[in-house]
Amino acid sequence: MRANFFRLWAALAVVGLLSACVTINIYFPAAAAEKVADRLLDDIWGADAPAAQKPTNSEVQK
């Protein structure tokens, strides 16, 4: 019975280590991300706000 317990824990440890090595990368096209960021800034600052008050993308990314 002790050997079965050890095998179970060993199998769970191997599965846990293998699952910890999985990485999921999601890539977004830069142009689409910038377009969404501009739309979001327009929603926040208002489309009719003067351009001097709106932050540029480089200021937002800081």
trRosetta pair geometry for C-beta under 8 A, 3 or more apart (Angstrom, degrees):
i j d omega theta_ij theta_ji phi_ij phi_ji
1 4 5.7 -52 -154 33 37 112
1 5 6.6 40 148 -20 66 104
2 5 5.5 -51 -151 34 36 115
2 6 6.5 37 151 -18 66 104
3 6 5.7 -52 -149 37 33 112
3 7 6.3 35 152 -20 65 106
4 7 5.6 -52 -146 37 32 112
4 8 6.3 36 154 -22 64 104
5 8 5.8 -52 -150 33 29 113
5 9 6.6 23 155 -12 63 107
6 9 5.9 -59 -149 41 31 107
6 10 6.1 32 154 -21 66 109
7 10 5.6 -54 -142 38 30 112
7 11 6.2 31 157 -20 65 106
8 11 5.9 -55 -148 36 28 109
8 12 6.4 25 154 -15 63 108
9 12 5.7 -55 -145 40 32 111
9 13 6.2 36 154 -23 65 105
10 13 5.7 -53 -148 34 30 113
10 14 6.5 30 154 -18 64 104
11 14 5.8 -53 -148 35 31 110
11 15 6.4 29 154 -15 64 107
12 15 5.7 -54 -145 40 32 110
12 16 6.1 34 155 -21 65 109
13 16 5.6 -56 -146 38 29 113
13 17 6.3 28 157 -18 64 106
14 17 5.9 -55 -146 37 29 108
14 18 6.3 26 157 -15 64 109
15 18 5.9 -57 -145 40 29 109
15 19 6.2 23 159 -15 65 110
16 19 6.0 -58 -142 40 27 106
16 20 6.3 31 156 -25 63 108
17 20 5.7 -55 -148 31 30 114
17 21 7.0 28 154 -22 61 105
18 21 6.0 -59 -158 28 34 111
18 22 7.7 44 148 -34 61 96
19 22 5.9 -38 -162 6 45 117
28 32 6.3 -120 173 78 91 109
28 33 4.8 91 125 -60 126 116
29 32 4.3 72 74 13 102 108
29 33 6.7 -178 87 -10 51 87
30 33 5.7 -59 -146 39 31 110
30 34 6.2 29 157 -19 67 107
31 34 5.9 -55 -147 37 29 109
31 35 6.3 32 153 -22 64 106
32 35 5.6 -52 -147 34 33 114
32 36 6.5 31 154 -16 65 104
33 36 5.8 -54 -148 37 32 109
33 37 6.3 34 151 -21 64 106
34 37 5.5 -52 -146 36 34 114
34 38 6.4 36 154 -20 65 103
34 57 6.4 -10 -139 -114 95 154
35 38 5.8 -52 -150 34 30 111
35 39 6.5 29 152 -17 63 106
36 39 5.6 -54 -148 38 33 112
36 40 6.2 36 152 -21 66 106
37 40 5.6 -54 -147 36 31 112
37 41 6.4 32 154 -18 65 104
37 57 6.1 78 118 -118 140 103
37 60 6.8 156 -177 96 122 155
38 41 5.7 -53 -147 37 32 110
38 42 6.4 34 152 -20 64 104
38 57 7.5 -46 -70 -72 81 108
39 42 5.6 -52 -150 35 32 113
39 43 6.5 34 150 -20 64 103
40 43 5.6 -52 -151 34 34 112
40 44 6.3 27 153 -15 66 107
41 44 5.7 -56 -143 40 33 108
41 45 5.7 2 169 8 72 114
41 54 6.3 88 158 -160 121 107
41 55 7.1 -127 -139 58 131 81
41 60 7.0 -97 -83 -74 124 150
42 45 6.6 -63 -124 55 23 88
42 46 7.2 -47 -177 127 54 10
42 47 4.8 33 -170 -86 106 75
43 46 8.0 17 -175 -75 15 32
45 49 4.6 -88 151 28 98 155
45 53 6.7 164 -163 114 125 101
45 54 5.1 130 122 -105 170 86
45 55 8.0 -177 -62 14 144 74
46 49 4.6 109 72 -31 94 100
49 53 5.2 -95 166 73 112 124
49 54 5.8 128 100 -56 118 95
50 53 5.2 87 68 6 84 101
50 54 7.5 -156 97 -10 45 88
51 54 5.7 -56 -148 32 41 112
55 59 4.0 -120 -173 88 106 130
55 60 5.3 129 112 -56 124 83
56 59 5.0 98 54 6 72 101
56 60 7.2 -136 99 -5 39 89
57 60 5.6 -55 -147 36 36 112
57 61 6.3 33 157 -21 68 108
58 61 5.9 -54 -144 34 31 110
58 62 7.3 48 154 -38 59 93
59 62 6.1 -39 -161 5 36 116
